[in-house]
């Protein structure tokens, strides 16, 4: 006689693959970095950029050049 698996299929899946990703969507900035509560952001028209990515955004998107004189 074969053993009977009495474990719920969801429990079996969690044991094999771990807990599923959160279904709550995390907002992301222009570069795809997640934005969490308390993060500083900058808005340009319809774009949202993390403050830490602002220099990269200005350089890559707008062609800004940063120099020291």
PQR file of N, CA, C, O and H, with PARSE charges and radii, in Angstrom:
ATOM      1  N   UNK A   1       0.837  -1.179   0.000 -0.4000 1.5000
ATOM      2  CA  UNK A   1       0.000   0.000   0.000 -0.0000 2.0000
ATOM      3  C   UNK A   1       0.888   1.251   0.000  0.5500 1.7000
ATOM      4  O   UNK A   1       1.846   1.330   0.769 -0.5500 1.4000
ATOM      5  N   UNK A   2       0.571   2.230  -0.862 -0.4000 1.5000
ATOM      6  CA  UNK A   2       1.335   3.467  -0.965 -0.0000 2.0000
ATOM      7  C   UNK A   2       0.955   4.431   0.153  0.5500 1.7000
ATOM      8  O   UNK A   2      -0.195   4.458   0.592 -0.5500 1.4000
ATOM      9  H   UNK A   2      -0.207   2.166  -1.487  0.4000 1.0000
ATOM     10  N   UNK A   3       1.934   5.231   0.617 -0.4000 1.5000
ATOM     11  CA  UNK A   3       1.590   6.222   1.646 -0.0000 2.0000
ATOM     12  C   UNK A   3       0.682   7.306   1.063  0.5500 1.7000
ATOM     13  O   UNK A   3       0.797   7.650  -0.114 -0.5500 1.4000
ATOM     14  H   UNK A   3       2.868   5.209   0.261  0.4000 1.0000
ATOM     15  N   UNK A   4      -0.203   7.832   1.873 -0.4000 1.5000
ATOM     16  CA  UNK A   4      -1.145   8.860   1.448 -0.0000 2.0000
ATOM     17  C   UNK A   4      -0.598  10.221   1.867  0.5500 1.7000
ATOM     18  O   UNK A   4      -0.211  10.412   3.020 -0.5500 1.4000
ATOM     19  H   UNK A   4      -0.297   7.552   2.829  0.4000 1.0000
ATOM     20  N   UNK A   5      -0.568  11.169   0.923 -0.4000 1.5000
ATOM     21  CA  UNK A   5      -0.105  12.517   1.229 -0.0000 2.0000
ATOM     22  C   UNK A   5      -1.300  13.334   1.708  0.5500 1.7000
ATOM     23  O   UNK A   5      -2.188  13.668   0.924 -0.5500 1.4000
ATOM     24  H   UNK A   5      -0.883  11.013  -0.014  0.4000 1.0000
ATOM     25  N   UNK A   6      -1.314  13.653   3.000 -0.4000 1.5000
ATOM     26  CA  UNK A   6      -2.425  14.396   3.572 -0.0000 2.0000
ATOM     27  C   UNK A   6      -2.135  15.894   3.678  0.5500 1.7000
ATOM     28  O   UNK A   6      -2.954  16.659   4.186 -0.5500 1.4000
ATOM     29  H   UNK A   6      -0.592  13.381   3.637  0.4000 1.0000
ATOM     30  N   UNK A   7      -0.965  16.300   3.196 -0.4000 1.5000
ATOM     31  CA  UNK A   7      -0.594  17.706   3.291 -0.0000 2.0000
ATOM     32  C   UNK A   7      -1.337  18.517   2.226  0.5500 1.7000
ATOM     33  O   UNK A   7      -1.492  18.071   1.089 -0.5500 1.4000
ATOM     34  H   UNK A   7      -0.299  15.678   2.784  0.4000 1.0000
ATOM     35  N   UNK A   8      -1.785  19.692   2.604 -0.4000 1.5000
ATOM     36  CA  UNK A   8      -2.480  20.583   1.661 -0.0000 2.0000
ATOM     37  C   UNK A   8      -1.514  20.978   0.543  0.5500 1.7000
ATOM     38  O   UNK A   8      -0.337  21.222   0.810 -0.5500 1.4000
ATOM     39  H   UNK A   8      -1.659  20.054   3.528  0.4000 1.0000
ATOM     40  N   UNK A   9      -1.991  21.046  -0.706 -0.4000 1.5000
ATOM     41  CA  UNK A   9      -1.116  21.381  -1.841 -0.0000 2.0000
ATOM     42  C   UNK A   9      -0.395  22.722  -1.699  0.5500 1.7000
ATOM     43  O   UNK A   9       0.737  22.861  -2.164 -0.5500 1.4000
ATOM     44  H   UNK A   9      -2.947  20.848  -0.922  0.4000 1.0000
ATOM     45  N   UNK A  10      -1.025  23.701  -1.071 -0.4000 1.5000
ATOM     46  CA  UNK A  10      -0.370  25.008  -0.877 -0.0000 2.0000
ATOM     47  C   UNK A  10       0.827  24.854   0.057  0.5500 1.7000
ATOM     48  O   UNK A  10       1.877  25.451  -0.177 -0.5500 1.4000
ATOM     49  H   UNK A  10      -1.944  23.588  -0.693  0.4000 1.0000
ATOM     50  N   UNK A  11       0.672  24.059   1.109 -0.4000 1.5000
ATOM     51  CA  UNK A  11       1.775  23.824   2.051 -0.0000 2.0000
ATOM     52  C   UNK A  11       2.916  23.103   1.338  0.5500 1.7000
ATOM     53  O   UNK A  11       4.083  23.444   1.532 -0.5500 1.4000
ATOM     54  H   UNK A  11      -0.181  23.574   1.299  0.4000 1.0000
ATOM     55  N   UNK A  12       2.593  22.131   0.531 -0.4000 1.5000
ATOM     56  CA  UNK A  12       3.621  21.412  -0.230 -0.0000 2.0000
ATOM     57  C   UNK A  12       4.385  22.371  -1.130  0.5500 1.7000
ATOM     58  O   UNK A  12       5.611  22.302  -1.210 -0.5500 1.4000
ATOM     59  H   UNK A  12       1.645  21.855   0.373  0.4000 1.0000
ATOM     60  N   UNK A  13       3.672  23.265  -1.809 -0.4000 1.5000
ATOM     61  CA  UNK A  13       4.314  24.238  -2.700 -0.0000 2.0000
ATOM     62  C   UNK A  13       5.227  25.184  -1.918  0.5500 1.7000
ATOM     63  O   UNK A  13       6.328  25.499  -2.369 -0.5500 1.4000
ATOM     64  H   UNK A  13       2.676  23.321  -1.744  0.4000 1.0000
ATOM     65  N   UNK A  14       4.771  25.637  -0.748 -0.4000 1.5000
ATOM     66  CA  UNK A  14       5.590  26.525   0.087 -0.0000 2.0000
ATOM     67  C   UNK A  14       6.842  25.802   0.548  0.5500 1.7000
ATOM     68  O   UNK A  14       7.924  26.389   0.558 -0.5500 1.4000
ATOM     69  H   UNK A  14       3.876  25.381  -0.381  0.4000 1.0000
ATOM     70  N   UNK A  15       6.717  24.542   0.929 -0.4000 1.5000
ATOM     71  CA  UNK A  15       7.893  23.769   1.355 -0.0000 2.0000
ATOM     72  C   UNK A  15       8.899  23.622   0.220  0.5500 1.7000
ATOM     73  O   UNK A  15      10.107  23.677   0.453 -0.5500 1.4000
ATOM     74  H   UNK A  15       5.838  24.064   0.920  0.4000 1.0000
ATOM     75  N   UNK A  16       8.418  23.437  -1.000 -0.4000 1.5000
ATOM     76  CA  UNK A  16       9.312  23.236  -2.149 -0.0000 2.0000
ATOM     77  C   UNK A  16       9.944  24.532  -2.651  0.5500 1.7000
ATOM     78  O   UNK A  16      11.140  24.577  -2.939 -0.5500 1.4000
ATOM     79  H   UNK A  16       7.437  23.392  -1.190  0.4000 1.0000
ATOM     80  N   UNK A  17       9.129  25.586  -2.753 -0.4000 1.5000
ATOM     81  CA  UNK A  17       9.576  26.799  -3.442 -0.0000 2.0000
ATOM     82  C   UNK A  17       9.657  28.041  -2.566  0.5500 1.7000
ATOM     83  O   UNK A  17      10.092  29.091  -3.040 -0.5500 1.4000
ATOM     84  H   UNK A  17       8.157  25.549  -2.519  0.4000 1.0000
ATOM     85  N   UNK A  18       9.249  27.955  -1.295 -0.4000 1.5000
ATOM     86  CA  UNK A  18       9.256  29.123  -0.430 -0.0000 2.0000
ATOM     87  C   UNK A  18       7.965  29.903  -0.553  0.5500 1.7000
ATOM     88  O   UNK A  18       7.089  29.566  -1.350 -0.5500 1.4000
ATOM     89  H   UNK A  18       8.896  27.102  -0.910  0.4000 1.0000
ATOM     90  N   UNK A  19       7.861  30.939   0.238 -0.4000 1.5000
ATOM     91  CA  UNK A  19       6.651  31.759   0.223 -0.0000 2.0000
ATOM     92  C   UNK A  19       6.580  32.572  -1.058  0.5500 1.7000
ATOM     93  O   UNK A  19       7.612  33.015  -1.563 -0.5500 1.4000
ATOM     94  H   UNK A  19       8.572  31.213   0.886  0.4000 1.0000
ATOM     95  N   UNK A  20       5.389  32.773  -1.590 -0.4000 1.5000
ATOM     96  CA  UNK A  20       5.259  33.567  -2.827 -0.0000 2.0000
ATOM     97  C   UNK A  20       5.597  35.027  -2.568  0.5500 1.7000
ATOM     98  O   UNK A  20       5.521  35.516  -1.441 -0.5500 1.4000
ATOM     99  H   UNK A  20       4.551  32.413  -1.180  0.4000 1.0000
ATOM    100  N   UNK A  21       5.972  35.707  -3.643 -0.4000 1.5000
ATOM    101  CA  UNK A  21       6.260  37.136  -3.543 -0.0000 2.0000
ATOM    102  C   UNK A  21       5.011  37.876  -3.079  0.5500 1.7000
ATOM    103  O   UNK A  21       3.885  37.438  -3.316 -0.5500 1.4000
ATOM    104  H   UNK A  21       6.034  35.309  -4.559  0.4000 1.0000
ATOM    105  N   UNK A  22       5.230  38.982  -2.427 -0.4000 1.5000
ATOM    106  CA  UNK A  22       4.111  39.798  -1.984 -0.0000 2.0000
ATOM    107  C   UNK A  22       3.310  40.248  -3.198  0.5500 1.7000
ATOM    108  O   UNK A  22       3.881  40.634  -4.218 -0.5500 1.4000
ATOM    109  H   UNK A  22       6.144  39.337  -2.235  0.4000 1.0000
ATOM    110  N   UNK A  23       2.018  40.199  -3.088 -0.4000 1.5000
ATOM    111  CA  UNK A  23       1.179  40.623  -4.202 -0.0000 2.0000
ATOM    112  C   UNK A  23       0.994  42.134  -4.232  0.5500 1.7000
ATOM    113  O   UNK A  23       0.437  42.680  -5.184 -0.5500 1.4000
ATOM    114  H   UNK A  23       1.554  39.886  -2.259  0.4000 1.0000
ATOM    115  N   UNK A  24       1.452  42.792  -3.207 -0.4000 1.5000
ATOM    116  CA  UNK A  24       1.356  44.243  -3.161 -0.0000 2.0000
ATOM    117  C   UNK A  24       2.451  44.836  -4.044  0.5500 1.7000
ATOM    118  O   UNK A  24       3.634  44.559  -3.848 -0.5500 1.4000
ATOM    119  H   UNK A  24       1.904  42.349  -2.433  0.4000 1.0000
ATOM    120  N   UNK A  25       2.057  45.633  -4.993 -0.4000 1.5000
ATOM    121  CA  UNK A  25       3.012  46.217  -5.927 -0.0000 2.0000
ATOM    122  C   UNK A  25       3.813  47.322  -5.247  0.5500 1.7000
ATOM    123  O   UNK A  25       3.257  48.170  -4.548 -0.5500 1.4000
ATOM    124  H   UNK A  25       1.096  45.857  -5.152  0.4000 1.0000
ATOM    125  N   UNK A  26       5.113  47.300  -5.461 -0.4000 1.5000
ATOM    126  CA  UNK A  26       5.993  48.333  -4.928 -0.0000 2.0000
ATOM    127  C   UNK A  26       6.258  49.314  -6.053  0.5500 1.7000
ATOM    128  O   UNK A  26       6.708  48.906  -7.124 -0.5500 1.4000
ATOM    129  H   UNK A  26       5.564  46.611  -6.029  0.4000 1.0000
ATOM    130  N   UNK A  27       5.989  50.610  -5.842 -0.4000 1.5000
ATOM    131  CA  UNK A  27       6.261  51.582  -6.911 -0.0000 2.0000
ATOM    132  C   UNK A  27       7.755  51.648  -7.209  0.5500 1.7000
ATOM    133  O   UNK A  27       8.589  51.427  -6.331 -0.5500 1.4000
ATOM    134  H   UNK A  27       5.623  50.942  -4.972  0.4000 1.0000
ATOM    135  N   UNK A  28       8.076  51.959  -8.471 -0.4000 1.5000
ATOM    136  CA  UNK A  28       9.477  52.024  -8.886 -0.0000 2.0000
ATOM    137  C   UNK A  28       9.753  53.352  -9.563  0.5500 1.7000
ATOM    138  O   UNK A  28       8.858  53.981 -10.127 -0.5500 1.4000
ATOM    139  H   UNK A  28       7.398  52.138  -9.184  0.4000 1.0000
ATOM    140  N   UNK A  29      11.003  53.763  -9.495 -0.4000 1.5000
ATOM    141  CA  UNK A  29      11.370  55.022 -10.126 -0.0000 2.0000
ATOM    142  C   UNK A  29      11.711  54.782 -11.599  0.5500 1.7000
ATOM    143  O   UNK A  29      11.546  53.672 -12.104 -0.5500 1.4000
ATOM    144  H   UNK A  29      11.729  53.251  -9.036  0.4000 1.0000
ATOM    145  N   UNK A  30      12.183  55.817 -12.278 -0.4000 1.5000
ATOM    146  CA  UNK A  30      12.494  55.770 -13.701 -0.0000 2.0000
ATOM    147  C   UNK A  30      13.436  54.616 -14.048  0.5500 1.7000
ATOM    148  O   UNK A  30      13.298  54.000 -15.105 -0.5500 1.4000
ATOM    149  H   UNK A  30      12.317  56.719 -11.868  0.4000 1.0000
ATOM    150  N   UNK A  31      14.390  54.325 -13.165 -0.4000 1.5000
ATOM    151  CA  UNK A  31      15.387  53.289 -13.416 -0.0000 2.0000
ATOM    152  C   UNK A  31      14.967  51.911 -12.910  0.5500 1.7000
ATOM    153  O   UNK A  31      15.730  50.952 -13.017 -0.5500 1.4000
ATOM    154  H   UNK A  31      14.502  54.826 -12.307  0.4000 1.0000
ATOM    155  N   UNK A  32      13.760  51.810 -12.361 -0.4000 1.5000
ATOM    156  CA  UNK A  32      13.273  50.520 -11.886 -0.0000 2.0000
ATOM    157  C   UNK A  32      13.614  50.208 -10.447  0.5500 1.7000
ATOM    158  O   UNK A  32      13.347  49.103  -9.976 -0.5500 1.4000
ATOM    159  H   UNK A  32      13.140  52.589 -12.274  0.4000 1.0000
ATOM    160  N   UNK A  33      14.199  51.161  -9.736 -0.4000 1.5000
ATOM    161  CA  UNK A  33      14.519  50.946  -8.330 -0.0000 2.0000
ATOM    162  C   UNK A  33      13.259  51.119  -7.488  0.5500 1.7000
ATOM    163  O   UNK A  33      12.474  52.035  -7.731 -0.5500 1.4000
ATOM    164  H   UNK A  33      14.416  52.059 -10.119  0.4000 1.0000
ATOM    165  N   UNK A  34      13.060  50.243  -6.493 -0.4000 1.5000
ATOM    166  CA  UNK A  34      11.845  50.345  -5.678 -0.0000 2.0000
ATOM    167  C   UNK A  34      11.835  51.610  -4.823  0.5500 1.7000
ATOM    168  O   UNK A  34      12.875  52.057  -4.338 -0.5500 1.4000
ATOM    169  H   UNK A  34      13.698  49.499  -6.294  0.4000 1.0000
ATOM    170  N   UNK A  35      10.655  52.171  -4.650 -0.4000 1.5000
ATOM    171  CA  UNK A  35      10.473  53.360  -3.820 -0.0000 2.0000
ATOM    172  C   UNK A  35       9.727  52.935  -2.568  0.5500 1.7000
ATOM    173  O   UNK A  35       8.628  52.384  -2.644 -0.5500 1.4000
ATOM    174  H   UNK A  35       9.811  51.808  -5.044  0.4000 1.0000
ATOM    175  N   UNK A  36      10.329  53.195  -1.415 -0.4000 1.5000
ATOM    176  CA  UNK A  36       9.747  52.821  -0.132 -0.0000 2.0000
ATOM    177  C   UNK A  36       9.306  54.059   0.627  0.5500 1.7000
ATOM    178  O   UNK A  36       9.803  55.152   0.358 -0.5500 1.4000
ATOM    179  H   UNK A  36      11.221  53.643  -1.353  0.4000 1.0000
ATOM    180  N   UNK A  37       8.382  53.912   1.571 -0.4000 1.5000
ATOM    181  CA  UNK A  37       7.971  55.063   2.378 -0.0000 2.0000
ATOM    182  C   UNK A  37       9.190  55.716   3.032  0.5500 1.7000
ATOM    183  O   UNK A  37      10.059  55.036   3.578 -0.5500 1.4000
ATOM    184  H   UNK A  37       7.978  53.024   1.789  0.4000 1.0000
ATOM    185  N   UNK A  38       9.235  57.026   2.964 -0.4000 1.5000
ATOM    186  CA  UNK A  38      10.351  57.774   3.545 -0.0000 2.0000
ATOM    187  C   UNK A  38      11.453  58.102   2.551  0.5500 1.7000
ATOM    188  O   UNK A  38      12.324  58.914   2.860 -0.5500 1.4000
ATOM    189  H   UNK A  38       8.530  57.578   2.520  0.4000 1.0000
ATOM    190  N   UNK A  39      11.445  57.493   1.358 -0.4000 1.5000
ATOM    191  CA  UNK A  39      12.457  57.799   0.345 -0.0000 2.0000
ATOM    192  C   UNK A  39      12.202  59.188  -0.232  0.5500 1.7000
ATOM    193  O   UNK A  39      11.055  59.598  -0.410 -0.5500 1.4000
ATOM    194  H   UNK A  39      10.737  56.833   1.107  0.4000 1.0000
ATOM    195  N   UNK A  40      13.286  59.905  -0.522 -0.4000 1.5000
ATOM    196  CA  UNK A  40      13.184  61.215  -1.168 -0.0000 2.0000
ATOM    197  C   UNK A  40      13.083  61.005  -2.673  0.5500 1.7000
ATOM    198  O   UNK A  40      13.889  60.289  -3.268 -0.5500 1.4000
ATOM    199  H   UNK A  40      14.218  59.573  -0.378  0.4000 1.0000
ATOM    200  N   UNK A  41      12.079  61.640  -3.281 -0.4000 1.5000
ATOM    201  CA  UNK A  41      11.894  61.507  -4.724 -0.0000 2.0000
ATOM    202  C   UNK A  41      11.833  62.875  -5.374  0.5500 1.7000
ATOM    203  O   UNK A  41      11.601  63.888  -4.713 -0.5500 1.4000
ATOM    204  H   UNK A  41      11.424  62.222  -2.798  0.4000 1.0000
ATOM    205  N   UNK A  42      12.047  62.887  -6.687 -0.4000 1.5000
ATOM    206  CA  UNK A  42      11.945  64.099  -7.492 -0.0000 2.0000
ATOM    207  C   UNK A  42      10.981  63.773  -8.627  0.5500 1.7000
ATOM    208  O   UNK A  42      11.055  62.695  -9.217 -0.5500 1.4000
ATOM    209  H   UNK A  42      12.235  62.064  -7.224  0.4000 1.0000
ATOM    210  N   UNK A  43      10.085  64.693  -8.931 -0.4000 1.5000
ATOM    211  CA  UNK A  43       9.138  64.491 -10.028 -0.0000 2.0000
ATOM    212  C   UNK A  43       9.497  65.421 -11.183  0.5500 1.7000
ATOM    213  O   UNK A  43       9.666  66.625 -10.994 -0.5500 1.4000
ATOM    214  H   UNK A  43      10.024  65.569  -8.452  0.4000 1.0000
ATOM    215  N   UNK A  44       9.610  64.848 -12.379 -0.4000 1.5000
ATOM    216  CA  UNK A  44       9.774  65.595 -13.620 -0.0000 2.0000
ATOM    217  C   UNK A  44       8.625  65.185 -14.521  0.5500 1.7000
ATOM    218  O   UNK A  44       8.581  64.045 -14.982 -0.5500 1.4000
ATOM    219  H   UNK A  44       9.472  63.869 -12.532  0.4000 1.0000
ATOM    220  N   UNK A  45       7.707  66.082 -14.776 -0.4000 1.5000
ATOM    221  CA  UNK A  45       6.525  65.763 -15.576 -0.0000 2.0000
ATOM    222  C   UNK A  45       5.890  64.487 -15.037  0.5500 1.7000
ATOM    223  O   UNK A  45       5.404  64.473 -13.907 -0.5500 1.4000
ATOM    224  H   UNK A  45       7.743  67.008 -14.401  0.4000 1.0000
ATOM    225  N   UNK A  46       5.885  63.418 -15.825 -0.4000 1.5000
ATOM    226  CA  UNK A  46       5.281  62.156 -15.402 -0.0000 2.0000
ATOM    227  C   UNK A  46       6.292  61.175 -14.813  0.5500 1.7000
ATOM    228  O   UNK A  46       5.917  60.069 -14.424 -0.5500 1.4000
ATOM    229  H   UNK A  46       6.280  63.429 -16.743  0.4000 1.0000
ATOM    230  N   UNK A  47       7.556  61.555 -14.742 -0.4000 1.5000
ATOM    231  CA  UNK A  47       8.599  60.657 -14.236 -0.0000 2.0000
ATOM    232  C   UNK A  47       8.812  60.869 -12.739  0.5500 1.7000
ATOM    233  O   UNK A  47       8.714  61.985 -12.229 -0.5500 1.4000
ATOM    234  H   UNK A  47       7.861  62.454 -15.058  0.4000 1.0000
ATOM    235  N   UNK A  48       9.106  59.770 -12.055 -0.4000 1.5000
ATOM    236  CA  UNK A  48       9.469  59.817 -10.639 -0.0000 2.0000
ATOM    237  C   UNK A  48      10.866  59.239 -10.519  0.5500 1.7000
ATOM    238  O   UNK A  48      11.129  58.133 -10.991 -0.5500 1.4000
ATOM    239  H   UNK A  48       9.186  58.864 -12.470  0.4000 1.0000
ATOM    240  N   UNK A  49      11.765  59.985  -9.887 -0.4000 1.5000
ATOM    241  CA  UNK A  49      13.155  59.578  -9.749 -0.0000 2.0000
ATOM    242  C   UNK A  49      13.534  59.648  -8.279  0.5500 1.7000
ATOM    243  O   UNK A  49      13.249  60.635  -7.601 -0.5500 1.4000
ATOM    244  H   UNK A  49      11.552  60.883  -9.503  0.4000 1.0000
ATOM    245  N   UNK A  50      14.182  58.589  -7.790 -0.4000 1.5000
ATOM    246  CA  UNK A  50      14.725  58.663  -6.441 -0.0000 2.0000
ATOM    247  C   UNK A  50      15.790  59.751  -6.419  0.5500 1.7000
ATOM    248  O   UNK A  50      16.548  59.911  -7.376 -0.5500 1.4000
ATOM    249  H   UNK A  50      14.414  57.787  -8.340  0.4000 1.0000
ATOM    250  N   UNK A  51      15.842  60.490  -5.330 -0.4000 1.5000
ATOM    251  CA  UNK A  51      16.815  61.578  -5.239 -0.0000 2.0000
ATOM    252  C   UNK A  51      18.234  61.067  -5.468  0.5500 1.7000
ATOM    253  O   UNK A  51      19.055  61.767  -6.061 -0.5500 1.4000
ATOM    254  H   UNK A  51      15.227  60.360  -4.552  0.4000 1.0000
ATOM    255  N   UNK A  52      18.526  59.865  -5.007 -0.4000 1.5000
ATOM    256  CA  UNK A  52      19.867  59.306  -5.190 -0.0000 2.0000
ATOM    257  C   UNK A  52      20.170  58.988  -6.661  0.5500 1.7000
ATOM    258  O   UNK A  52      21.334  58.817  -7.025 -0.5500 1.4000
ATOM    259  H   UNK A  52      17.859  59.296  -4.525  0.4000 1.0000
ATOM    260  N   UNK A  53      19.138  58.907  -7.506 -0.4000 1.5000
ATOM    261  CA  UNK A  53      19.328  58.663  -8.944 -0.0000 2.0000
ATOM    262  C   UNK A  53      19.215  59.932  -9.782  0.5500 1.7000
ATOM    263  O   UNK A  53      19.275  59.866 -11.010 -0.5500 1.4000
ATOM    264  H   UNK A  53      18.192  59.046  -7.210  0.4000 1.0000
ATOM    265  N   UNK A  54      19.053  61.083  -9.137 -0.4000 1.5000
ATOM    266  CA  UNK A  54      18.829  62.323  -9.872 -0.0000 2.0000
ATOM    267  C   UNK A  54      19.994  62.684 -10.784  0.5500 1.7000
ATOM    268  O   UNK A  54      19.776  63.052 -11.938 -0.5500 1.4000
ATOM    269  H   UNK A  54      19.004  61.137  -8.140  0.4000 1.0000
ATOM    270  N   UNK A  55      21.205  62.589 -10.301 -0.4000 1.5000
ATOM    271  CA  UNK A  55      22.377  62.913 -11.114 -0.0000 2.0000
ATOM    272  C   UNK A  55      22.439  61.995 -12.337  0.5500 1.7000
ATOM    273  O   UNK A  55      22.704  62.457 -13.447 -0.5500 1.4000
ATOM    274  H   UNK A  55      21.382  62.290  -9.363  0.4000 1.0000
ATOM    275  N   UNK A  56      22.199  60.711 -12.137 -0.4000 1.5000
ATOM    276  CA  UNK A  56      22.194  59.752 -13.251 -0.0000 2.0000
ATOM    277  C   UNK A  56      21.113  60.116 -14.265  0.5500 1.7000
ATOM    278  O   UNK A  56      21.359  60.075 -15.471 -0.5500 1.4000
ATOM    279  H   UNK A  56      21.984  60.336 -11.235  0.4000 1.0000
ATOM    280  N   UNK A  57      19.922  60.469 -13.792 -0.4000 1.5000
ATOM    281  CA  UNK A  57      18.810  60.840 -14.678 -0.0000 2.0000
ATOM    282  C   UNK A  57      19.174  62.068 -15.503  0.5500 1.7000
ATOM    283  O   UNK A  57      18.984  62.085 -16.719 -0.5500 1.4000
ATOM    284  H   UNK A  57      19.721  60.501 -12.813  0.4000 1.0000
ATOM    285  N   UNK A  58      19.694  63.090 -14.843 -0.4000 1.5000
ATOM    286  CA  UNK A  58      20.046  64.323 -15.563 -0.0000 2.0000
ATOM    287  C   UNK A  58      21.138  64.070 -16.597  0.5500 1.7000
ATOM    288  O   UNK A  58      21.115  64.665 -17.675 -0.5500 1.4000
ATOM    289  H   UNK A  58      19.849  63.077 -13.855  0.4000 1.0000
ATOM    290  N   UNK A  59      22.084  63.204 -16.287 -0.4000 1.5000
ATOM    291  CA  UNK A  59      23.168  62.901 -17.217 -0.0000 2.0000
ATOM    292  C   UNK A  59      22.699  62.045 -18.379  0.5500 1.7000
ATOM    293  O   UNK A  59      22.962  62.366 -19.538 -0.5500 1.4000
ATOM    294  H   UNK A  59      22.103  62.721 -15.412  0.4000 1.0000
ATOM    295  N   UNK A  60      21.992  60.934 -18.066 -0.4000 1.5000
ATOM    296  CA  UNK A  60      21.619  59.981 -19.112 -0.0000 2.0000
ATOM    297  C   UNK A  60      20.443  60.448 -19.965  0.5500 1.7000
ATOM    298  O   UNK A  60      20.426  60.219 -21.174 -0.5500 1.4000
ATOM    299  H   UNK A  60      21.779  60.673 -17.125  0.4000 1.0000
ATOM    300  N   UNK A  61      19.471  61.093 -19.350 -0.4000 1.5000
ATOM    301  CA  UNK A  61      18.256  61.450 -20.076 -0.0000 2.0000
ATOM    302  C   UNK A  61      18.348  62.839 -20.680  0.5500 1.7000
ATOM    303  O   UNK A  61      17.973  63.045 -21.834 -0.5500 1.4000
ATOM    304  H   UNK A  61      19.485  61.279 -18.368  0.4000 1.0000
ATOM    305  N   UNK A  62      18.844  63.786 -19.910 -0.4000 1.5000
ATOM    306  CA  UNK A  62      18.873  65.173 -20.379 -0.0000 2.0000
ATOM    307  C   UNK A  62      20.242  65.613 -20.891  0.5500 1.7000
ATOM    308  O   UNK A  62      20.382  66.727 -21.395 -0.5500 1.4000
ATOM    309  H   UNK A  62      19.149  63.618 -18.973  0.4000 1.0000
ATOM    310  N   UNK A  63      21.242  64.762 -20.770 -0.4000 1.5000
ATOM    311  CA  UNK A  63      22.570  65.108 -21.279 -0.0000 2.0000
ATOM    312  C   UNK A  63      23.295  66.147 -20.460  0.5500 1.7000
ATOM    313  O   UNK A  63      24.189  66.820 -20.975 -0.5500 1.4000
ATOM    314  H   UNK A  63      21.128  63.857 -20.360  0.4000 1.0000
ATOM    315  N   UNK A  64      22.937  66.297 -19.203 -0.4000 1.5000
ATOM    316  CA  UNK A  64      23.606  67.282 -18.345 -0.0000 2.0000
ATOM    317  C   UNK A  64      25.060  66.861 -18.098  0.5500 1.7000
ATOM    318  O   UNK A  64      25.374  65.672 -18.042 -0.5500 1.4000
ATOM    319  H   UNK A  64      22.211  65.750 -18.785  0.4000 1.0000
ATOM    320  N   UNK A  65      25.926  67.844 -17.954 -0.4000 1.5000
ATOM    321  CA  UNK A  65      27.326  67.606 -17.625 -0.0000 2.0000
ATOM    322  C   UNK A  65      27.632  68.314 -16.314  0.5500 1.7000
ATOM    323  O   UNK A  65      27.356  69.504 -16.160 -0.5500 1.4000
ATOM    324  H   UNK A  65      25.671  68.810 -18.000  0.4000 1.0000
ATOM    325  N   UNK A  66      28.201  67.580 -15.377 -0.4000 1.5000
ATOM    326  CA  UNK A  66      28.566  68.142 -14.091 -0.0000 2.0000
ATOM    327  C   UNK A  66      30.060  68.421 -14.082  0.5500 1.7000
ATOM    328  O   UNK A  66      30.865  67.537 -14.376 -0.5500 1.4000
ATOM    329  H   UNK A  66      28.425  66.613 -15.501  0.4000 1.0000
ATOM    330  N   UNK A  67      30.431  69.656 -13.743 -0.4000 1.5000
ATOM    331  CA  UNK A  67      31.842  70.036 -13.699 -0.0000 2.0000
ATOM    332  C   UNK A  67      32.120  70.875 -12.479  0.5500 1.7000
ATOM    333  O   UNK A  67      31.201  71.359 -11.818 -0.5500 1.4000
ATOM    334  H   UNK A  67      29.778  70.375 -13.504  0.4000 1.0000
ATOM    335  N   UNK A  68      33.379  71.045 -12.186 -0.4000 1.5000
ATOM    336  CA  UNK A  68      33.823  71.910 -11.091 -0.0000 2.0000
ATOM    337  C   UNK A  68      34.675  73.000 -11.712  0.5500 1.7000
ATOM    338  O   UNK A  68      35.579  72.714 -12.498 -0.5500 1.4000
ATOM    339  H   UNK A  68      34.125  70.652 -12.722  0.4000 1.0000
ATOM    340  N   UNK A  69      34.384  74.281 -11.355 -0.4000 1.5000
ATOM    341  CA  UNK A  69      35.171  75.386 -11.920 -0.0000 2.0000
ATOM    342  C   UNK A  69      35.928  76.106 -10.833  0.5500 1.7000
ATOM    343  O   UNK A  69      36.646  77.065 -11.112 -0.5500 1.4000
ATOM    344  H   UNK A  69      33.650  74.512 -10.717  0.4000 1.0000
TER
END
